[in-house]
Amino acid sequence: MTNQRLITLLKICIGLGLCLIMLGIYLHNFNESVEAMGVKGIIISAVCVAFGMALSLPTKMYLTFLLVKREADKQGSSE
């Protein structure tokens, strides 16, 4: 897998993670059917936020590492 494809995949994971976080917040704060479910509804919204965090945070760190490495390689080749 090339770096460009990997970066694209990581950006998709970040976007999906952020969407899951927003979905969890929406379910917890604004959806009445989840509120009517009681504890199960809270668990559903918490799982959405947890999976969103799991998708978005580690990929941000790895993506930052790749971009810093690419910048260092560009500076090393120009010198």
Helices and strands as residue ranges (DSSP letters): H 3-29, H 32-37, H 39-78
